[in-house]
Amino acid sequence: MKNTFLVLSTFCLFASSCCSDNSEKPINDTNPKLEIKIPSNFPELNSFINQAYPTKYGVELGKKLFNDPRLSQGNEISCATCHIPSFAYADNKPRAVGVEGRIGLRNTPPIQNMAFIYKYMWDGAVNNLKEQPITPIITHEEMSSTIFEVIDKIKDDKDYKTAFKKAFGDETIDRERILNSLAQFMYTLISSDSKYDKVMRNEGVTFTETEKKGYETFQNKCASCHSGALQTDETFRNIGFPLHPDTVEEAGRARVTGKDEDFMAFRVPTLRNIEYTAPYGSFGQFKTLREVLDYFDNGVLNEKNLDPEMRKYTTTTGKVGIPLSEEEKTNLIAFMKTLSDTKFTLRE
């Protein structure tokens, strides 16, 4: 059952039978499960969450691991190095920077509202959040480690032994528990208290005239992909963005499926907190939102598998794209900034 009101990222201890239907009984008296309050304008929780349902001490352990550089080779970086709260758990670099300054293939995606989506990463290679952390841990350009190395580093740590016992009942430290607790923490990162949310939930807030016009343009020219409360339909589309300089490694969704029709198709990113997640694009092609809109207006790459939505219009340059007047661009940016959630980006 959806709740009618949400304070951003609010998680409270499950206490009584009058809580949401998504609340579950505690694992035990000392480590209760948490109640996830679903905003009234949000979809239901994804079905995988029950495999790593947030608990009081599981989330605390996950946050500790998330911030621990021992997950990386040489104890150099942590998950939090690239996933920074003030940037909606993204960073401000075109492409992720890993151990020894290695440059990753893609832009760091934000971590928000993972409890409500089913596909993760730019190419959708993972659909269960519990399995996602293993990718950056073992990737050469990121943490360049192994789960065995991680376990070896923390297995004798007294604080970790205590934390694992509180979260799982005993001091055993293994792959399953590490990934489970990381997922529990990430599931609690919910952003839902933007101006946009308050307008949609009729909480006495209204758009300015500029924001309203931007919203109207957005509904007409953007919402077919950036749809719903999450601002993404979770599909994979080639929208004609500039090609990645690494033409050997990068193929978009096709890296996962091996299908020609998925070449350079990427998961439609959420626009929530878009003000804080620059630069934009799968490898940070665009420094500003204005650059993104200018690119659409000037015409996109007319690839063989270009998404049909991009073929609906012809720009003033005679190319396929999304024609936008200067006023429409200004209004769109004003609207997109209503998706900013400072309570989320200022959380500790």
HELIX and SHEET records of a PDB file:
HELIX    1   1 SER A   47  ALA A   52  5                                   6    
HELIX    2   2 LYS A   56  PHE A   66  1                                  11    
HELIX    3   3 PRO A   69  LEU A   71  5                                   3    
HELIX    4   4 GLN A   73  ASN A   75  5                                   3    
HELIX    5   5 CYS A   79  CYS A   82  1                                   4    
HELIX    6   6 PRO A   85  PHE A   87  5                                   3    
HELIX    7   7 VAL A   99  GLY A  101  5                                   3    
HELIX    8   8 MET A  114  PHE A  116  5                                   3    
HELIX    9   9 LEU A  129  GLU A  131  5                                   3    
HELIX   10  10 ILE A  134  ILE A  138  1                                   5    
HELIX   11  11 ILE A  147  ILE A  154  1                                   8    
HELIX   12  12 LYS A  158  PHE A  168  1                                  11    
HELIX   13  13 ARG A  175  TYR A  187  1                                  13    
HELIX   14  14 LYS A  195  MET A  200  1                                   6    
HELIX   15  15 GLU A  209  LYS A  221  1                                  13    
HELIX   16  16 ALA A  254  THR A  257  1                                   4    
HELIX   17  17 ASP A  260  ASP A  262  5                                   3    
HELIX   18  18 ILE A  274  TYR A  276  5                                   3    
HELIX   19  19 LEU A  289  ASN A  298  1                                  10    
HELIX   20  20 PRO A  308  ARG A  311  5                                   4    
HELIX   21  21 GLU A  326  MET A  336  1                                  11    
HELIX   22  22 LYS A  337  LEU A  339  5                                   3    
HELIX   23  23 THR A  342  THR A  345  1                                   4    
SHEET    1   A 2 PHE A  11  LEU A  13  0                                        
SHEET    2   A 2 LEU A  34  ILE A  36 -1                                        
SHEET    1   B 2 PHE A 236  ARG A 237  0                                        
SHEET    2   B 2 PHE A 266  ARG A 267 -1                                        
END                                                                             
